[in-house]
Structure formats: structure tokens, C-alpha cells
């Protein structure tokens, strides 16, 4: 966090000054480790084993915050007797189909509860996305083609639904209650297993376990911060799930000083998820409709219409969004233009798009602030895909590698591509930087902060807002005389914004007002609870409703901290409703009283008959703690007074997920797709539901291979920014980190005769790169079982362009994806040799020789052995 998120890390340091204990778990000793109370070196990709052992420590020693767990989680829910755990099936959950590598979650459901949507999907018959490959269309069954979108996202931000509230045993003694299932599931995750899997000593594990549990409970809370070190794995979603389970058992969710904070990589990544650049969700985490299932609005909202909790208002959110898009053209008679929305026909994620480029199915591509030639996994596939396009639009601050790959990419040097044979027409359009445009950022705590323009953009540089607005205007102009019904969605869009300034830029505030939403009188709305399903309200993103309440840009507020409470509600604006902690009803006990005076945050005021506190209560304001919903209640009416997790259909936080995940209702440790060791917990080596990308330029290193005996993992540096387009072009930053390098332990350096400051070649079955060698004790040799595991640390910022040039670490990475959100991994196996890599065609032969030797490697026993 100090290395990659230094601005946010200042608050960690302030907490340390006030007595907080800082524990840093990371494969490398970094700037964070240097100021932490404890650094815990861990083998990359083994996080679930470590976190699972902490869960087991809590459960075995009775250290869970029992009153919180019983009342606010599904620990008491009874699970179907058909469910079988990984403990019963050697690493698999019940319902696994080895032919499709997908789970049928029917047996995961609660006892006597109707089957819920599978794997985050909105139709229980929908399987997960199939393997990618040239013959995928021909091999699919009708059922398989019905849904291939990223599954956990399609359920929306409230998660998947369950049909009714489960039967509960609040003594937690029933053998099939979630609490007992958790205890059995995590029982094998011990300190000895942590040593055998992660390379962490039992003594150090004990230090972490005692510190965490000592600082959790009625009077104290602990927080977790994570970034792509947890997410970019074939078990990425389940890594976060394990941390969530642990934090819920300790009572650290919905309370001040607790939580799990995702550290976003750069400005407004949270915003680009809320108002999405993702293929499978609409603004506010409304799932994208699917062509085979959602022929009309009623079908689309049917899965949510009967929900308890606030997702029961799905129709209001959706109709208001459609009115925002199409205005007067959206009427009840035409289903509010629901037919105008695009439909999913399959998995349309970024890596499927790359395969489509290579296979000739994708003809054009927009790159806006992205540099996949360097910044995306398997850079060679990215460049081969772009070389097969008809056209490519690149909007960036500098001439990045994705704009110049056709003349200076690695494949030009090796002869795999020839400039004169690449037909891609590249349009480079200079972009305005963040100081050259006005608008809002949404940061990792869901806070919108408005920034004003400091200077006009130079030359032809333009903001994204102006680019897309003008592009839309030009398309609409060309279609103005069209009578084709296919063009109506574009022509009927509400696409008129006031312009301002010397460049006639669209007003960002006008867009924010549209996102906020308006009522029947055209005035701004103040809360998403005002949204209606009758077409009388319009709102571009329901969770942002209120950011322009009272006609005031709430995101632009800058009241000093000494003029307001420590929660600082008048600094920016946080969705939803400007509350700073989600589910903060959980900060009070079941009777509505603060758990302790020290952690007083939100509580029930019996005299006023309302919830009150230092934050906006995340609960129905006048619903008392003893409220019991009427039988058959739906939507918000079904929320009980002791149900703080109001977006969940049962009002409880899920320790066990009966639906919504593609790879199991609980986390389990699986080895990364490429690993030097066997899985000591189960016979199942890898995540059985992982998504593979079967393409010739995406080979997989065999596990346990002597040809690829080492682990590599990528990371970022403070001095460089993401793929380097904003930093390698600047002399000051290039001087601070002038060359691509690799970090290795003294033991590994001795094994491979690597010299500090010398050159090394790092090779996988995909590529070979070279880097300067940094021999350092910051990379530990980890004892894992009966062997040492050595790890190679690789920053990923370098490419062919800029002042500081070098090979790209992402060229080494295989594409094997998490089955829930289809994110790539950042860990693999490699070899490392002293000296510089071969040049020209010799580099291709060098990598091919490794492939041949690995295929004949007698230590390879198959990835699922």
C-alpha cells in the first residue's frame, strides 16, 4: 500500500501513530513492510490457505463475535442435506460436471428453499462460460449458449437472490447449519498447513492470529486492505470471500475501523465500475439483459421483483435508467425502450475480445487510457490481436506501445509480424490529462470528488467527455434521415448537453445532474428511494442519486475537517445517500444500542423513533430493532429490524454462499494454474471451474516442472504508473527507475549465477524477457513442505516506448481466468538464466526449445493430478 497507494497510506501511518498494529502480508519486503510492525512473506497464490487457517483459528478457539455472528450473518441457516463439501469429495463441491467444468449449485441451497440462480446467474439453468477456442460455437449446447457473462456481476451489487428466508438454528449446533459446515470445512487449514503451503512459520502465523483476534470484538475492530495481489488469480473472488468470512466472524463489517478495503489502482476505477466500462452490467450494478432470456422488461425484472431488501425495487431503478437514456421516447407503451438495450449473447470480456481479434471476429477496437500491449496479460496475444484488426482508435497522453506495435513491437523484431503486412489502420487521438478537464473521480471508499479544470488542453487534445459527445453527435447526424428501425436507439437518445469554454466542451455538471436524476417536475432528486417504476423519474445511476440534490454539486464540497465531525460528511459525496460505511446498522447491537461507547457510530433513538448517529444510517430510518416483517412481505418491507445487510435477500451477511459463485459456496485452496508444488490439501490441484483460454499463443507451463522451477509474480512501483505511458515519458520518473529489473533472493542468485546489476533472462512457455538483476534479501527463500520455493519479482511498467525502455513482464503471463469475473492471474512459473535474451528469430526458437523440453519433462503429472 505504501508502494502502490502512497496517498491513502498516510492514514495508515496516522493510525500507527495512535497505536494501531500494522501487519503486511506480501511475497516481497516493500516500503510497506519497512514501516509495518510485522512483515509476513507468503508464496504468491497461497492466500486462501493463510486466510482459511485464520478462520479455523477463530472457530477452533471460540473467538468469533458470537452475538454479531448469530444475528447478522447466515451462520444459523440450515443447508440442504444433499450438499457435499470438498472434505467429502477431495477438493470438489457437490454438483460439479467434469465435462463442462461447471457447477450445478442445486445441492448448495438452504434446506427446503426453492433453488436459487446458479453462480450469480439469473436463471438456474444457465451454466458458466465455456472454454474459448476456434470451435467453441460448434461445440456448445443450447443451454451453454444462454449465458456466458461474468457470473457474479450479473446478480448486481446486492448479490444473488434466495427465494425465501432459510430455517435457522440460532444455537449453532445443528450439524448442517452454516457455522458447523464452516468449522468442518476449514478444520484442515492449520498452522502446519500454512507452513506447508505458504511458507509461513507457525510462530509467525500465531503472531498474526493473536493480533487480529485481540483487536476484534465488541470494543475493537480491524481492517483489511487489498489490491490486485488478491484479485488477479484463478481464485481471485474466493480470496476476497475468505477475508469476508474472517471479518464477519470477528464482527468487523459495517463498523467503524473495520471492513475490507479494495485499493483501486488509479483515479476513478471505482467510478468506471459504478457507471461501468464492464460488458455485463449497467449503471448501478444493474445486470445487463441477456438475449435468450430477457425479451421484455417484465422478464428482466422478474428475478428481482419478488426479492426482499432494496433490490426488490429493481424495476424502479431500471425504468428510471431507461428514461434517462431515452427521455420522452421511453413510455409505458413501448416498455420504456427496453428493446433498445444491447443484449448479451455470450462472454464478451476483454480476453474473449482478444481471441476474437486473432480469429477475425472482432474488426475494430477503442483503447481509451489502456495500453494492452504492455499492461494486459499475455502481451503477445494482445499485439497479435491488434495486428489483425481493420481499425484501432487509441486515445492517450503519449504515443504508447499499443499505438506503435505495428512498427516497433517485439514481434516485428522476431519476424513473427511484418509492418508491411499489418492492415490495421491506427488512429491516435491525443487526450486531455486530469488537470485539463473538469469532472468527478470516485475513489475506493465510493466517494465522488469534483475537480475543476486548471488549464485548457493543448493542441488537439480533448477530454473523453468531449470525444464521446462529439462522436455521438456525428453518428446521429449521419443517421438523421434514416428510416431503419435499427437506428432508433441512437436517434432517440437524450444526447444534448450545454457546451462551454473555448473548445465548446459539454458541461460535466450537466452530465452529473442527469446521473443524479430528476423527478416529475424536472427538479433534482435527493435519494434513490424517490425513484418510481411508472416513468415519472429519470436517473442515470440509481446509487448516485443524491449527488446533485437541492441543485447543488455535492461532490464539490470542501468543508475543512475542523468545521465538521470526524466522518466529514461535507467533504465530497459518497454513494449511496452520502453514507460513509455500508451496512452500518451492524455497528449497533441487535437492540439498536452501540456495541461499545468507544465504537459508537449508528444507533436507535427510542425517544425520536429513528436511527441516528454520526453517519447516515444504512437502514430504514424509522424501523425499530424489534420489527418483524409480515409474512410474504417483499422489497424493503421484508427487512427485519435486525437485518443490517439490506441488499441481501435475507438481510444477513453470507458466510456461506448458497448461490452466486461459479466455483463453490465456500473458498478452498487450489494451486495456481502453474505451480511448482502439489496441492497438499486436496487431490484437486487447481480451481476446477477456472476458465482457460485455449489459443496457440497461450500455452500453459506444466506444474511441478523442472524446466520451469521458479515462481514469478508482477507488481508496480511508486515511481511508475501502470503500463508506463504516464511515467516512462517523463525524465524525472525515468531517472528514478531507469531500467526494467527483477528481484531475486541470494539463494536463487547463487543457483543461477546471477550477479547484482547484471542481466537475467526470465522465460515461460509464452515468452522470454530480460531484466537487470537485483539480488536482495527482500525476496525470501520460502520453505514449502520438503522443498524451497524461489520467487522472482517483476515490475510490469516497461515497454518499447518512452525514455526508459525495457521488456514487459506481462508477456510472460498465461491467461487462465477466475470463473466469476474472468480476471487474469499475475502468478506463474518460469526459469531464470544469467545473461541477456536472444535477439530476432532466435528468441522464438529459444522459447520453443523450452516448450519442447517442458512437454517431455518427466516431473509433469498433469494439472489436476
N, C-alpha and C positions, 0 to 999 in steps of 0.2 A: 504493500500500500504506500509506503514511503517512496519507493522507486517509481511506481506507476501512477499513483494518485496523490501526489505530494500536497496539493492544496487541501484535500479532505483530511490528510493525515495530521494536519496541525491540531485537529480536535482530539485525535488520539493522544497526541503529546500533552495537550492540556489535561486530559483525563489522567494521564500518568502522573502529572504534577500534583494531582489531587488524590493520588494513592491507588489508581487503577493498576491492575496487573495486566501486562501485555504479553501474549503468547503468540509466536509466529511459527506456523507450520508450513514448511516450504522445502523443496529439494535443494535450494541454494541458500547460503548465508548472504543476505542482502542488506541494503540500508535499513530496512525494517528490522531485520534481525539484530542489527547493531544497537538499536535502542530498545529492543524488547527485553522483558525480564527472562524469557526463555525462548530459545530457538529449537524447534523440533525438526530435524531433517527427515524427509519422507521420500520413499520411492514414488516417482511420478506415476499416477494412475491407480494408487492403492488407497485412496481416500475413504472408501466405504468401509474397508476393514478397520481403519483407525476410528472413524466416527461410530461405526457399529459396536466397537468394543467399549466406547464411552457410553453408548446406550445400555449395553449389558452391565457395565459398572453401576449405572444408576439403578437399573431394575434389580440387580442381584443384591445390592446393598440397601434397597428400600429408600433411596434418596430422591425419588420423584416427589414433586409438589402435589400431594395426593388430592387435596380439595380442588385445586385447579384442574388436575387431570380428569377427575371423575365428572366434574360439572361442565367443563369447557371443551373436552375432546371426545372422540368416539371410543375411548378405552373400554367403555362398558358395553358397547354394541356386540351382539352375538352374530357370529359369522356362520354361513351355511356349513352343514356337516359334510358337504361334497368337496370342500376346499382341502387341497393338499399343498404343503409347503415345500420349499427347497430342501428342508431336512428330511422329507419323506421321499423326494424324487431326485436326490443327488444334484441339486443345483437348478432344477426346473420347478416352476409352479404348475399346478393343475391347469389343464386346458391348452397345453402347447401342441401345435401342429408342426411336426418337423418338415413337412412338405412345403409349407408356406413360410416357416419361421415366424409364425404369429401366434398370439394367444387368443383363445376364446375365454372371456372373463366371467362366463356364467357362474362357475363354481366359486368365484371370489366374492359373490354378493352376500349381503346380510341374510340371516335366516328368515325365511317366509316373506322376503321382499321381492317384488317383481324385478326381473332382470333389467339392469341399467345399461346405458350406452357403453360400448366397449372402447377401451383405450382412448378415451377422450372424444370418441366419435358420437354423433347424434343419432345413430341407427345401430342397434346392437348386432345387426347382420354384417356390418362393414368391417372387413379385415384391414390390417395395416398395409402400408405401401409395399409393393413387390420390389424385387431387385431391379436395378436399372440395367439395361442392356439392349442391343440392337433387335433382339427377338421378343422384347417384353410385350408388345401389343398382341402378338400372335399367341402367346402362352397364357394370357390372363383369362380367368373365368369371368362371367358376367358380374359375379359378386365382388371379385377383386378389383374390377374397374370402377366400382361405385364410389370408392373413397380412398384416396391416397394422400390427402393433405396431412400436414404435420399435426399429429392427432391430439396432443394435449392442448394445443392452442385452439382447436375447433370448438372446444367447450366454453370458450370465453374466459374472462378473468375470474369468474366465480367458480370455475371448475365444473366437473361433470355432475349430472344430477343423479339422485336416487329417487325412486318412485314414492317412497314413504319413509317415515322415521322408523328406525330399527327397534327391535326388542332389546332391552338393556338389563344388565346385572350390575348395579352400582356397588356391589360388594367386590366386584372384580375377581370373583372366584370361579365363575363358570369356565370350564376348560376351553370353550370356543369363543370366549369374549376376546376382544382385540388385545387387551392388556396381557392375557395369558399367551395368546398367539405370539405377541411380540417377545415375551420372555423366552419362549421356546426357540423362536427364530434366531434371536441374537445370542443365545446361550453359548454357541461355539466361538463367538467373537471375543476372545480373551486377550489378556496382555501378551501371552505367549504367541498367539496367532498374529498379533500386531508386530511382534518382533520377526516372525517368520515371513510375513507378507510385506510389511512396510519398512523393516529395518530399524524400527524404533525400540529402544531398550525398555524392558518392563519398568525400570526405575523412572525413566523419563515419562512413560505413559502414566504412571501413578501420579507424578507431579501435576500433569495436565488435568487428570480426572479429579484430583482433590481440589485444585484451584478452581475449576469450573463449578463443581458442586458446592463448594464452600461459599461461592459468590452468587448462588441462585436460591430462590425461595421467596418467602413472604416479604422479607425486608430488603433483598438484594436481587439484582439482575445482571446478566452477562449478555454481550452482543457478539455475533459472528460477522465478519466481513469477508467477502469472497469476490473473485473475479473469474477470468477465463481459466484459471488453474483448476477450478471445479467444473466449469461448464463444458469446456472443449474436450470431451471424452465420449466414448461409446456408451458410457453410463452417466452422462452429464446431469440429466434430470434427476436421477436417483441419488447422485451425490448431494444435491440440494435437498432432496426428500429426507435423507438420513440426518442432515443438520436440522431440518424442521422437526423431525421426530424428537431429536435430542432436546431442542429448545422448548418444545411443548411439554415434554416430561418434566422439565425444570421450571416451567411457568414463565418462560422468557419471551413470549409472543404477546403483543398488544399492550405491553407495559413499558414505561419509560426506562431507557438504559438497556433494553433488550432488543430482540429482533434479529433478523438475518438480512444484512445489507449487501445488495449486489452493487459492486463498484463498476460503474459504467466507464467504458474506455475513453470516450471523448464527448464533446458537447452535444447534448440533446439526443443521445442514443435512447434514453427513456422516452423522449418525445416522439422519436421515429418508430417506437413500438406502440405508444398510445394512439397516435394518428399514423397508421402503420405504413412502413415500406415492406411489410411482410405479405406474402402471397395469400395467406389463408385466414386473415382476419380483417375486419372493417374497423373504423374508428371506435375506440372504447371497448375493444376486445369482443365485439360482436362477431361471431364466426361468419366466414364467407359462405354463401349458399353453394350447394353442390348441384350440378346439372341433373343428376339422376334421381334426386330426392326432393328438391325444393322447387316445384313448378309454380307455386304461388306463395303469397305472404303467409297465409294460414298454415301451410305445411311447414314453412320456415320457422315460425314461432311456436309451433305446436309442441316441440320438445321442451320449451321453456315455459309455456303458458301456465302449466299446472304446477310449476315449481313453488316451493316455499322460499322465503328470502327475496332479496331485491332483484334477482334475475327473473322472478316472476313477472316483472314489468318489461320484459323483453320487447313486447310489441310497441310500447310507448317509445323506447329507445330507438327501435328500428324505423318506425313511421316518422319520427322527428328527424332522423338522419336522412331519410328519403326526401322529406320536404326541404331540408337544407340543400340537398343536391339539385332537385328539380322544381322546387318552388311551386308556382301556380299550376304547372303541368302535372304535378303529383296530386291525384284526387282519389277518393274512395272508390270511384267508378273504375279506375284503372289500376287498382291495387297499389296506389301511391308510387307508380312507376317501378314496382319491384322487378318487373321483367327487364328493366334497363340494367340492372346489376349484372356484372360478369358472373359466370358460374365456374366453379372448379370442375375440371374433368379428370384430374389426377394430381399427382405430386408435381408442383411447379417450383420447387425450391431452387436455390442458386446452383447447386451441383447437378441437379437434373437438367437445368438450363445449359450448363457447360457440356454435358453429354449430348444434349440436343444440338448444340452448335457443331460439335465434332461430327455428328451423324447427319448434319444438313437439315435438321428440322427447325432450327432457330436461325433466322436470317438477319435480324437486326438487334442491336443492344445499346442501351444507355448506361453509361458509367458516370455517376454523379457523386464525387467525393469518395470514390472507391478506386483501388489500384490492384485488381486481382492478379496481375502478372507478378506481383511481389507479395501482396497481403493476404491472398487466399491460399488454402491448402492445395497441394499438387500444382505448383505454378506452371509446370509444363502443360498439363491439361488445359489450364486457363488460356495459355498463349496459343495452343493448337486450336482451341475453340474459337478464339477471336480471329485467327487467321482464316477461318472457314466462313466468316460472316459476309454478307453483302455490304453492310454498313455498320459503323461503330461511332457513336457520339460520346466524346469524353469532355466532361466539364470539370476543370480543376484549376488550381492556382499556378501549377507549373507543368511542364511537359513531362508527365510521368511515364513510367515504363509501359503502361497499358496503352499509351498513345504512340509509342515508338517501337513496339515489339517487332514490327514488320521490317525494321532495318537494323536493329541492334540487339534483339532478343537472343538468349543463349542458343536457340535452335538455328539461328542464322549462322552462328559460328560453327556449329557441328554439322551443318549441311542438311539437317532434317527439314528445314524450311528454306525457301529461297525468296528473296524480296520480290523479284520479278514475277513469281508465281502466286503471290498472295493477292487476291482480288478484293480484299476488304477496303472499302473507302472510309477513311477515318476523318471525322470532323472534330477538331479541337476547338472548344469554346471556352475562353477564359472566364473564371468565376470570381465573384467578389468574396473577399475574406469577411470574417465575422465583424471586423471593425468598419466595414464598408457597407453594411446593411443593417436595417432595424428588424427586430422580431423577438421572439421568445425562445429561451432554452428551457427544457425540462430536465432537471437534474435527477440524480439517483434516488432522492427522497421524494420524488413526484412533485417537486416544487417548480412552478413556472416563474422565470425571472426575465423581465423585459430588458433588452439592451437597445440603446439608441445608436444611430449611425454617427461615427466620429468623422469620417471623410467620405467623399464620393469615390466610387470605384474608378480606377484608372482605365483609360482607353476603352476597349470593347468589353471589359469585364462587367458582368451583370450578376445580380442575385438569382438564386433559384426561383424565388417567387416571381420575379420579372420574366425569367426564361419560360417557366411553365405557363404563366398567364399569357404571354405573347404567343407561345406555341399553340395554346388552346384557341386564341383569337384567330390565328391564321388558319387553323384547321376548320374552324367554324365558318370563316369567310369562304373557304373553298367549297364547303358543303352547303352554303346558304340556299342555293336553288335546288337542292336535292329533294326528290320525292320518294327516295328509298327509305322504307321504314327502318332499315338498319342504321340510318344516320340520325334518327330522332334522339337517342340518348345523348349524343354530343350537342345537337342543336337545342335541346330543351334544358341543358344545364344552366343553372344560375351562375353566369360567368362574367359578371360585370362588377368591377371594383373601382372606386375612385383612384386616380393616379396623382402623384405628387413629385416635386423636385425636378431638377434639370433633366433627369432621364425618364420622367413620366413613369416612375415605378408604382405598381399597385400598393395601396396602403396596407401595411401589415396589421394595423389596428382594425381595419375593416374586416380582414380575414378572421382576426381573433374574435370580433363581435359575432361573426357568422358561426364560428365554432362554439361560442358561448350559448347561442340560441336566443330565439325571440318568441314571444307569446302572441296571442290573437291580436293584440293591439300594436304589434310590431316592436314593443319595448323589450329590453333585455330581461332574460330570466335570471333568477338568483340561485336556483338549485335544481338538480336533476329530478327531484320529487315533483316538480311542476310540469314535467313532460307528460303529454297526453297521446293517446293512440288514435285520436279522431282527426288528425291532420291540422289541429289548431296551433300546434307548436312546431318549430323547426330548430334543430340543434345539430351542429356538425360533429360533436363528440360528447356524448352524454356525461362522461366522467369529468369533462372540462366545464360543464355548465356551472356558472357562477363566477368564472374568471373575469367576466365583464359585467357583473351585477351592478345595479344602480347607474349603469352607463359609464362606469369608471374602470380603467385598465388596472385590475387588482394586481396583476403581475408586475406592475411598475412601482409598487410601493417600496419605500426605502426608509421606514422609520427606524431610527437608531435603537439599539438594544436597550439602552438605559431609559428609554421612554416607554417600554412595554415589558410584558412578562418574559420569562426565560424561554417560553415556547416561541416567541416572536411571531405572532400571527399576522402582523402587519409588515412583514418582510417577504415580498413576493406572495405567491398564492399556490397552495398545494391541492391537488385533486385527491379525493373528491371533497367538495364543500369546505376547502381550506383546513382540513384536519391533518395534523402532522403525524399521528400514529394511527394506523389502521387497526380496526377491531379493538379500540381502546376501552370498550366495555369490560374487557378482560383485565383491566388494571384495577377493577374493584372486585370484591368477593361476591359470592352468589347472592348475598343480601343487599348488594349495592354499596357496601362500605369499603373504603380503601384497604388494601391488604396490610398496609402499614402507613403510619404518618410520613415516614421517610419517602415512600413511593406514591404518595397521594397525587392522583392525576385526573381521573374522572370518577364521579360518584353520584349516587341517588340522593337528591334533596327531598326528603319526605314532606317537609313543610310546603315547598313550592310545587311538589308533584312533578318534578322534572330531573333529568340528568344534567349535571353541571360539572364544572372543573376548569382546568387551565387550558384545555384543548376543546375543540368542537367534538362533542360526544359522537362516537360512531355507533349510534343506536337510535331507535325511535324515541324522541325526546321525552314523551310523557308515558312511556311504557314502564310500569313498575317491575321490580325484580321478581315479584311473586306472580306475574301474569302467566296464565296458562292459555294457549290458543284454543279456540273452539275446534271440535273435530271437523276435518275437511277444509280447514282454512288454507288459503293459498296466498302466494306472494308475501308481502311484508306482514299481512295479518297472521301468518303462521309462525312468526318469530316469537319465541317464548322469552320471558324476562331474564332467563339465564342462558340465552343462546347468543353469545357475543359475536360469533363468526357469521354475520348476517348475509353474506353472499353464498354461503354453503346451504344446500337444501335442508340439512338437518340442524343448522345453526352451530355445529360443532367443528372444531379443527380435526383433521383426519390424521391420526397416527397410522392408520391402515387405509388404503385407497381401494374400495370395492369396485371402482371403475375410474377411468380417466388416464390410465397409464398403459403404454404398449408393452412394457417389459416386467410387469408384476406389481402386486399390491403393496409390497414392501421391498426395500433395497436389498440387494445381495451382492457380495463381492465377486466380480468377474475380472479376469486379467484383461489388459488392453489387447486389441486385435493382434498386435505384435508384442511379444513378451519373452524375456529370457528365462522365465521360470514357469513351473506348473502352478495351477491354482491349488493351494493346499486345503481349501475349504470344501470344494466340490469336484466331482468328476467333470462337470461342465466347465470348460476352460474360459469361454468368452460369453458375453451377453448374447443369449440365444436369439433375441429379437433384433439384434443390431442390423442396420441397413448397409449393405455393401453396394459399391458402385463398380459393376463389372465392366471394365473398359480396358483395352490393351495397355494403355499408358498408366494404369493404376494397379500394378501388381502388389501383392502383399508379401512382406517378408515372412518366411516360416518362423513360428515360435520355437524357442529353445535352440536356436541355430548357432553353431559355432562360427558360421560365416558372418552373422550379424549379432555379435555377443553383447553389445552395449545398448543402453537406453539413451535416447536423446529427447529433450524437451525444449520448446521455444519459450521466449519471454520477451518483454520490452524493457527499454532503458529510459531513464528520465530525460536524457539529452536528445533522444529522437522520438518522433511521433508516428505511430502506426507504421504504414508502409514506407515512410521516409520522404514523401513528397513535400511535406511542410518543414522538414528539418535538414535533409541532406543537400538542399539547395542553398542553405544559409552558412556562411563561412564560420560564424561563431560556434554554432552547434556542431558542425562538421569537425572543427578543431578539437572539441571536447571528446568526441568519439569518432576518430578518423577512419577506422577500418573495421570490417566485419571480423569478429573473433569468436572463439569457442572457449568455454571454461571446462577444465578437466581437473581431476584430483591428482595429487602427486603419485598415487599408486598407479592410476591409469597412464599417466605420463611415462612412468618407468616401463610399464608393459609395452607401450608402443613407441618408445624412444622419442617422445615429443619434447621439444625444447621450448621453454618460455620465450615468447616473442617470435618463435619460428612459425613455419607453416604446417597445417594439417589438412588432410582430405577426409571429409566425412561422406560416407556413401550408404545408400539404401538401394532397394530394387527399382526406385523411381529415378534417382539422380545422384550425382556426386557434386559436392561443393567444396570450396577451400576457404580456410579462415586462419587468421593469426591465432596462436595458442596462448592462452592464459592459464598457467599452472597455478592452482590456488587451493588452499585448504577450505575455501568456501564451498567447494564441491566435495561432499563426503563420500568415502567408500562405505557402502551400506552392507552389513551382514544380513542376508536374507536366506533363512534356512541354512543349508550346508554350503552356501556359496556367497561370494561377494558380488554385488551388482554395482557397476560403474555407470555414472550418468554424464552425458555431455550436454552442457548448457549452451543454447544458441539464441542470441537476439535475432529478431526477424525483420529488421528495418532496412536491410540493404538491397540494392538492385543495381542496374547498369547506369542509371541516370544520376544527375546531380554532381556535387563537388566531391563527395565521399562515395565511392562506388565499391561494390562487392557482390558476392554471390548471395542468393536468397535462401534462407533456412526453409521456407515453405516449399521449395522444390523437393525437399526430402519426404514430405508428409503424404501418407496414404489416405485416401478417402474411405473411411468407414464411419458411419454416422449414427448418432443417437437416434433410436427409433421413435422418440416422442416429438422432437423438434428438428431432427435432421441436421444437427450441428456436427461439425467435423471434430476430429481429435487433434491434439497437439503433442502426442507422445508416440514414439515408435522405437524400433530397434535399428541399429546401424553398426557399421565398422568405422574405425578411425585409423588412419595411417599417417606417418610423418611425410611431409613434403607437399608440393603443390599438385593439384589435379591435372590430368591430361588435357590437352587442347584439341579443338577441332573434332573431326570424326573419331579420333582416338578416345574421346570421352565417352562416346556411345558404346564403343567396344568394351571399355573399362567397366561400365555399369552392366553390360550384357554378360560379361565374364562372371561378375558377382551373382547375377541371376542364375546362370548355369550351375555354378558351384553350390548355391543355396538349394537348388532343386534336387541336387544329389546328396545333400547333407544328411548323413545317417542319423543325426540327432533330431531331425524333424519328424514328429509323430502325429502331425495333423493338429489343426487349430482347436478342435473340440475333444482331443484325446483326454 
